[in-house]
Amino acid sequence: MSEWGRIDDEGTVYVRLADGERAVGSWQAGTPEEGLAHFGRRFEVLSTEVALLEQRLRTGVGEPQQVASAAQRLKTTLPTAPAVGDLAALERRVDVLLEKTAEAVEAGKAKKAEARAQAAQAKAVLAEEAEQLSGSSEWKTSGERLRTIGDDWKRLPHLERKAEDELWQRVAAARKRFTERRTAHFAALEQQRGVSQERKEKILLEAESLTGSTEWGATASRYKQLMSDWKTAGRAPRGVEDDLWNRFKAAQDAFFTARNAHFSVQDEELRGNQKVKEEILTEAETLDPAQGLDKAKARLRTLQERWESAGKVPRDVMRSLEDRMGAVEDKIRSAGEAGRQRQEESPFTVRLREKVAELEVKLERAKAAGRPTAELEAALTTQRQWLAQAGGSAGAPEPAGAKAAPAAKKAKSSGGWVRAE
């Protein structure tokens, strides 16, 4: 005897149920205890199978529909199962398992429906992207992306056949349009490269014919123009472009190497002239108009004559030497112009100019030292106004209240207002 079953004297094995008992088999091989243990192990097998199904559903290892099918098949066997144990409790576990699998199946259907909807949206986006790329002229990057769109498509869940086919046909049509455009583009490009090759071959022939020219200036200019023509001629076919360029560059290099060698020899012959002009410059740069403008002008004329007689100098120093002589000439010329300006101005105007300069210096010093500057700024403004009036016309009157020359008396002259001591 046990809690869940018994074996009668004839060896019939019974399992106890809520409404009685049911014969589940016969035992003749040993003691009743051994028989009940045997049929109890059969119950444990059934219980283990249920536990495995529960675990599969809980962990999501198996498809809910498959778990439901296995649970339903197990439920049908329990009423006639040759086992001794709490079959009613085991059946209740199976019923709960079936309820949960039904819920999981519905949740799975909803999840799959959502996944299909998301996949449909994602595939529609891929189709739109493919259609946009079909009009692109970024041949390499767009072509590569159109290829990988197919890979992205395969990674997404399948849709219903009709929707899948419609979206894929859009991608396929976009790929076809892009391929046709790319093929036509490169065909036209290849044709254009043939024309570019003809142009560059003509340029090359002329460049090679000029390599031995000794008309240095004209030929150098022509090579410059040929280079411009080369850049605008377009690219020749890939197998030809580099060879044409190497020949063109070699022709240029040959000419300019010869030209540089020629001028190097010529420049060496002119180094003596350079030395003479540098000596002239050394003396010219010491001229000081402040020590006598007329004397400085006369000396500069003499040096300029020597300069012209010295002849040409090497090209690499020509500009720097000319700039230095030009600076000396500008210094003497500026001194002369300043002298003429001072001669034309009245002594009163000269004094005002000096006063303005003096106040400007004082104002800058006051600012640098952090001292008050209001009085200096006001005085400077007044002196500038007087200077502007004095320089406005030859007969302009001296400003009222002028303090720059308190002892001055007004006297007219052809040069404007002058100061009488």
SELUM-31504 format. One line per 3 residues: number of its first residue (from 0); for each residue x, y, z of C-alpha. Coordinates in pm, 1 decimal, always signed. Each point is the difference from the previous one (the first is absolute). Example, Ala and Ser with C-alpha at 12.3 -4.5 7.8 and 13.67 -1.06 7.14 Angstrom:
0> +1230.0:-450.0:+780.0 | +137.0:+344.0:-66.0
end
This chain:
0> +0.0:+0.0:+0.0 | +105.0:+357.9:-64.6 | -161.5:+340.7:-0.6
3> -70.3:-11.2:-376.2 | -45.4:-364.8:-80.3 | -21.6:-370.5:+96.4
6> +48.5:-351.9:-132.5 | -263.0:-261.9:+73.4 | +55.2:-369.3:+62.6
9> -27.1:-83.3:-371.0 | +279.0:+255.0:-82.3 | -223.5:+267.3:-152.5
12> +142.2:+347.8:+51.3 | -241.6:+285.1:+79.7 | +51.8:+379.6:+16.6
15> -219.3:+205.3:+229.4 | -202.4:+282.8:-157.0 | -230.9:+265.1:+141.6
18> -305.5:-204.7:-99.3 | +135.2:-346.1:+76.1 | +279.2:-208.0:-143.9
21> +110.2:-130.5:-340.3 | +196.1:-309.6:-96.3 | +324.9:+99.1:-165.3
24> +173.2:-335.9:-47.0 | +105.6:-331.6:+148.5 | +297.6:-93.3:+218.3
27> +119.1:-358.1:+39.5 | +378.6:+37.7:+13.2 | +53.4:+84.2:+362.0
30> -142.8:+143.8:+316.7 | -284.2:+250.9:-3.2 | +237.4:+268.3:+123.7
33> +229.7:-58.9:-298.9 | -299.6:+13.1:-235.1 | -124.3:+327.5:+140.4
36> +354.2:+145.3:-22.0 | +13.9:-110.0:-365.4 | -325.5:+172.4:-91.0
39> +100.3:+301.2:+214.0 | +309.9:+43.8:-216.3 | -225.8:+9.8:-305.1
42> -185.8:+286.7:+165.6 | +330.6:+181.1:+62.5 | +78.7:-28.2:-371.9
45> -329.8:+171.3:-81.0 | +63.9:+265.5:+265.9 | +349.2:+63.5:-137.0
48> -138.9:+43.8:-351.0 | -246.9:+259.7:+129.7 | +279.7:+179.2:+188.3
51> +211.1:+15.7:-316.2 | -290.1:+151.0:-194.6 | -51.6:+256.1:+277.0
54> +368.2:+92.0:-12.7 | -1.8:+34.3:-381.0 | -295.1:+236.0:+18.1
57> +147.9:+198.7:+290.2 | +343.6:+45.3:-161.7 | -130.5:+50.8:-351.4
60> +223.5:-274.4:-137.3 | -277.5:-159.8:-200.0 | -279.1:+136.1:-213.1
63> -319.6:+39.0:+209.1 | -197.5:-185.0:-267.7 | +231.3:-301.6:+22.1
66> -20.8:+0.7:+379.9 | -380.1:+16.2:-25.1 | -9.0:-295.2:-237.8
69> +217.3:-209.8:+229.8 | -208.8:+96.1:+304.0 | -325.8:-85.3:-178.0
72> +137.9:-338.2:-106.3 | +108.2:-69.4:+360.2 | -344.0:+100.9:+135.0
75> -171.3:-258.6:-222.0 | +219.4:-276.4:+139.2 | -53.0:+78.9:+368.9
78> -349.4:-163.5:+33.4 | +145.9:-334.2:-107.6 | +358.6:+49.2:+117.4
81> +146.6:-323.1:+156.6 | +143.1:+188.3:+295.7 | -61.7:+38.2:+370.5
84> +9.6:+351.2:+144.8 | -197.3:+322.5:+33.7 | -129.8:-6.8:-356.8
87> -264.2:+263.4:+78.3 | +266.2:+249.5:+112.8 | +208.8:-83.9:-304.0
90> -302.1:+59.6:-224.1 | -58.8:+337.9:+166.9 | +360.3:+94.0:-74.3
93> -54.6:-97.4:-361.6 | -317.8:+213.6:-14.1 | +187.0:+300.4:+139.5
96> +276.5:-65.6:-251.0 | -253.7:-3.2:-282.4 | -146.7:+331.3:+117.6
99> +341.3:+160.2:+12.4 | +97.2:-138.5:-339.8 | -322.6:+139.0:-144.3
102> +91.3:+342.1:+138.6 | +357.2:-36.1:-127.3 | -126.9:-102.2:-344.1
105> -216.1:+312.2:-20.1 | +285.5:+215.8:+126.0 | +226.8:-163.1:-255.9
108> -248.7:+72.1:-275.8 | -19.7:+363.8:+108.6 | +378.3:+19.3:+18.1
111> +35.8:-151.4:-345.3 | -264.3:+236.9:-134.5 | +189.2:+295.2:+149.7
114> +327.9:-134.4:-139.0 | -158.1:-35.7:-344.1 | -134.7:+354.7:+21.2
117> +343.9:+130.6:+98.4 | +159.2:-207.5:-274.4 | -250.2:+137.4:-250.6
120> +85.2:+354.6:+105.9 | +375.1:-70.6:-8.9 | -25.3:-156.4:-345.5
123> -206.6:+293.8:-123.0 | +277.7:+231.4:+124.0 | +258.9:-211.2:-184.4
126> -211.2:+17.9:-316.7 | -25.0:+380.6:+29.6 | +375.1:+26.1:+56.8
129> +66.5:-215.0:-305.7 | -226.8:+219.3:-210.9 | +181.1:+313.4:+116.4
132> +337.9:-155.9:-75.8 | -112.0:-97.4:-348.7 | +41.9:+365.0:-104.0
135> +337.1:+50.6:+170.8 | +324.3:+64.7:-187.9 | +217.8:-112.5:+290.2
138> +68.9:-318.1:-190.4 | +227.3:-177.2:+247.6 | -168.8:+79.5:+330.9
141> -354.0:-23.4:-134.5 | +74.1:-325.2:-183.8 | +144.6:-152.3:+316.2
144> -300.2:+111.8:+205.0 | -246.1:-146.7:-252.3 | +184.4:-329.8:+37.5
147> -10.2:+4.8:+381.3 | -370.5:+89.4:-4.8 | -52.5:-358.2:-117.5
150> +195.3:-129.5:+299.6 | -204.4:+216.3:+237.8 | -317.8:-127.3:-166.0
153> +91.7:-366.8:+60.9 | +56.7:+61.5:+369.8 | -358.8:+121.4:+46.4
156> -295.4:-240.4:+57.5 | -199.8:-108.4:-303.3 | -330.8:+169.0:-71.4
159> -304.9:-138.3:-165.9 | +93.5:-104.5:-350.2 | -186.7:+275.1:-183.0
162> +133.4:+282.4:+219.9 | +351.0:-148.7:-10.4 | -0.9:-21.7:-380.0
165> -135.7:+352.2:-49.5 | +265.1:+160.7:+219.9 | +282.6:-209.0:-144.7
168> -103.4:+89.9:-356.2 | +48.5:+366.2:+92.3 | +354.5:-74.6:+119.1
171> +76.4:-208.7:-309.6 | -134.1:+271.1:-232.4 | +208.9:+266.2:+177.4
174> +313.1:-213.0:-32.2 | -68.0:-49.1:-368.5 | -44.8:+374.0:-63.3
177> +322.0:+80.5:+185.2 | +195.0:-265.3:-191.4 | -130.0:+126.0:-335.9
180> +93.2:+359.2:+85.7 | +344.6:-100.4:+123.7 | +65.4:-206.6:-312.1
183> -104.3:+289.6:-223.7 | +213.0:+244.7:+200.2 | +317.9:-201.3:-23.4
186> -60.3:-71.4:-366.3 | -23.5:+375.5:-65.6 | +299.4:+58.8:+224.5
189> +204.8:-254.0:-190.5 | -92.6:+172.8:-324.0 | +96.4:+337.2:+147.9
192> +329.7:-145.0:+117.9 | +73.2:-98.7:-355.8 | -47.4:+363.1:-105.4
195> +217.1:+113.2:+293.3 | +271.2:-241.6:-109.5 | +6.0:+154.1:-347.9
198> +27.0:+350.9:+147.5 | +281.0:-94.3:+235.3 | +192.0:-178.4:-272.9
201> -1.1:+323.7:-206.0 | +111.7:+200.0:+304.6 | +272.8:-255.9:+64.8
204> +133.2:+17.0:-355.6 | +39.4:+376.9:+24.3 | +156.3:-24.9:+347.5
207> +257.9:-250.6:-124.8 | +77.9:+217.3:-301.8 | +87.5:+295.4:+228.0
210> +252.8:-179.9:+222.1 | +299.0:+127.8:-201.1 | -118.2:+361.6:-30.9
213> +230.2:+279.5:+120.9 | -266.8:+268.1:-16.0 | -21.3:-18.4:+374.6
216> -273.0:+253.8:+77.6 | -236.5:-80.6:-285.1 | +39.1:-374.9:+40.2
219> -50.9:+13.1:+377.3 | -323.0:+192.6:-58.0 | -107.7:-256.6:-257.3
222> +64.7:-285.9:+242.1 | -214.1:+180.3:+256.9 | -284.7:+20.3:-250.5
225> +45.9:-363.9:-96.0 | -31.5:-93.4:+366.9 | -329.3:+190.6:+21.9
228> -122.3:-174.5:-315.9 | +102.7:-334.1:+150.1 | -205.4:+59.1:+314.8
231> -311.3:+92.0:-197.5 | +34.0:-286.2:-248.8 | -150.5:-255.1:+238.3
234> +131.1:-342.4:+95.7 | +109.2:-254.1:-256.8 | -76.5:-374.0:+50.1
237> +160.1:-149.7:+308.4 | +264.1:-198.3:-180.7 | +111.6:+303.8:-200.6
240> -29.4:+299.8:+234.9 | +312.1:-70.9:+206.8 | +219.7:-69.2:-304.6
243> -111.2:+323.5:-170.1 | +62.0:+202.3:+314.5 | +344.8:-148.9:+56.6
246> +100.5:+91.2:-357.5 | -142.3:+351.4:+33.2 | +177.8:+57.7:+330.8
249> +327.1:-134.4:-142.3 | -23.7:+248.5:-289.8 | -57.9:+289.5:+239.5
252> +281.1:-109.4:+227.9 | +242.8:-24.5:-290.8 | -70.7:+356.3:-111.9
255> +4.1:+159.5:+344.6 | +313.4:-189.2:+100.0 | +176.0:+140.2:-306.3
258> -136.8:+347.1:+68.9 | +110.5:-8.0:+363.0 | +345.6:-114.7:-102.2
261> +23.6:+284.8:-252.9 | -103.2:+264.0:+252.6 | +226.9:-147.6:+264.5
264> +299.4:+60.8:-227.7 | -129.4:+345.9:-83.9 | -60.1:+82.4:+364.7
267> +354.2:-94.3:+89.9 | +123.2:+248.1:-259.6 | -213.3:+271.0:+162.3
270> +122.3:-53.6:+357.2 | +261.3:+273.0:-54.6 | -273.3:+249.8:-85.4
273> -183.9:-106.0:+313.4 | +303.1:+79.5:+213.2 | +30.9:+348.2:-155.0
276> -366.3:+78.9:+61.9 | +19.5:-123.4:+357.5 | +290.3:+242.7:+59.0
279> -206.4:+282.3:-153.3 | -291.3:-90.6:+225.9 | +218.9:-1.0:+308.1
282> +96.2:+360.8:-72.0 | -351.8:+105.6:-110.3 | -159.5:-129.1:+318.5
285> +223.6:+229.3:+206.6 | -140.6:+315.1:-164.0 | -169.2:+221.9:+258.9
288> -225.4:+279.3:-134.0 | +3.4:+162.7:+342.7 | +367.5:+85.6:-50.1
291> -69.7:+178.0:-325.4 | -276.8:-83.0:-241.9 | +164.0:+150.4:-310.1
294> +325.6:-176.0:+77.1 | -184.9:-329.9:+45.3 | -185.7:+44.4:-329.8
297> +318.1:+74.5:-189.1 | +176.4:-300.0:+147.6 | -298.8:-223.3:-78.0
300> +4.7:+108.2:-367.0 | +365.2:-96.9:-23.4 | -68.6:-337.1:+159.5
303> -296.6:-58.8:-233.6 | +223.9:+57.7:-301.5 | +251.9:-248.8:+135.7
306> -289.3:-240.2:+66.2 | -116.7:+9.1:-361.1 | +354.2:-41.6:-128.1
309> +56.9:-308.0:+218.2 | -221.3:-211.1:-228.2 | -222.9:-299.8:+67.6
312> +15.7:-220.3:+309.4 | -106.3:-364.7:+59.9 | -372.4:-53.7:+2.8
315> -10.8:-136.4:+354.1 | +118.8:+333.2:+147.7 | -139.3:+244.7:-255.9
318> -321.5:+74.0:+188.1 | +160.1:+41.3:+342.4 | +266.9:+240.0:-132.0
321> -257.7:+206.6:-190.7 | -218.3:+19.7:+311.6 | +288.4:+126.6:+212.4
324> +91.5:+274.1:-253.5 | -369.8:+88.5:-29.0 | -16.0:+45.4:+376.9
327> +295.1:+246.1:-10.0 | -162.9:+198.0:-282.7 | -330.9:+8.0:+191.8
330> +178.8:+131.5:+310.2 | +162.3:+288.7:-191.6 | -319.7:+76.7:-188.6
333> -207.1:+5.2:+318.8 | +249.4:+231.2:+166.4 | -26.3:+238.0:-295.7
336> -377.8:-0.6:+8.7 | -0.8:+62.1:+374.4 | +239.7:+290.5:-48.5
339> -219.2:+156.3:-264.7 | -302.0:-40.2:+224.2 | +176.3:+175.0:+287.3
342> +104.1:+283.6:-230.1 | -358.2:+48.3:-112.4 | -139.4:+4.0:+354.9
345> -3.7:+314.4:+215.0 | +207.4:+2.9:+319.8 | -325.6:+7.1:+196.0
348> -121.3:-320.9:-172.8 | +336.9:-163.7:+61.2 | -23.1:+90.7:+366.9
351> -353.3:-139.8:+24.7 | +112.8:-324.5:-163.3 | +286.5:-29.4:+244.3
354> -236.4:+71.5:+290.6 | -240.3:-273.2:-116.6 | +287.3:-247.3:-21.0
357> +120.9:+100.7:+345.4 | -347.7:-44.5:+151.7 | -43.6:-338.5:-169.9
360> +320.1:-122.9:+162.8 | -105.2:+131.6:+341.2 | -342.7:-159.9:-33.1
363> +147.9:-340.3:-82.2 | +234.7:+23.6:+297.9 | -284.7:+97.9:+231.8
366> -209.5:-294.4:-116.4 | +292.0:-239.6:+46.2 | +61.0:+134.6:+352.5
369> -369.3:-9.8:+92.5 | -19.8:+377.5:+65.2 | -310.5:+213.1:-77.3
372> -14.8:+95.5:-365.7 | -309.3:+222.8:-26.6 | +193.2:+332.4:-9.9
375> +254.1:-134.9:-250.3 | -276.3:-136.4:-224.6 | -185.2:+334.0:+9.2
378> +318.6:+193.5:-78.6 | +85.4:-238.4:-281.8 | -348.2:+34.9:-148.1
381> +30.9:+379.4:+7.6 | +346.8:-1.1:-161.2 | -120.0:-235.2:-275.6
384> -295.1:+227.5:-74.7 | +232.9:+303.8:-20.7 | +234.9:-192.2:-225.6
387> -287.0:-97.4:-228.5 | -113.5:+362.6:-20.1 | +349.4:+129.1:-59.8
390> +52.1:-247.9:-281.9 | -344.6:+58.3:-152.9 | +94.9:+313.9:-198.9
393> +292.7:+235.8:-33.0 | -195.2:+288.8:+149.2 | -164.9:-190.0:+288.1
396> +6.9:+208.7:+320.8 | +177.7:-124.2:+307.4 | -247.2:-176.9:+233.2
399> -138.9:+219.9:+274.5 | +160.3:-54.6:+336.9 | +296.5:-190.4:-144.8
402> +254.5:-62.3:+276.9 | +256.8:-184.8:-209.6 | +165.7:+332.1:-97.7
405> -105.2:+272.8:+247.4 | +253.0:+248.6:-132.7 | -96.6:-51.4:-360.1
408> -122.6:+287.4:-211.4 | -197.1:-50.4:-320.5 | +164.1:+106.2:-319.3
411> -113.9:-90.0:-349.5 | +241.8:-142.3:-251.0 | -23.2:-200.0:-317.1
414> +72.6:-312.3:+200.9 | -291.5:+44.6:+243.7 | +12.5:+115.6:+358.0
417> +350.2:+33.3:+143.2 | +122.9:+65.3:+351.8 | +184.2:+320.2:+72.9
420> +228.6:+7.7:+302.1
end
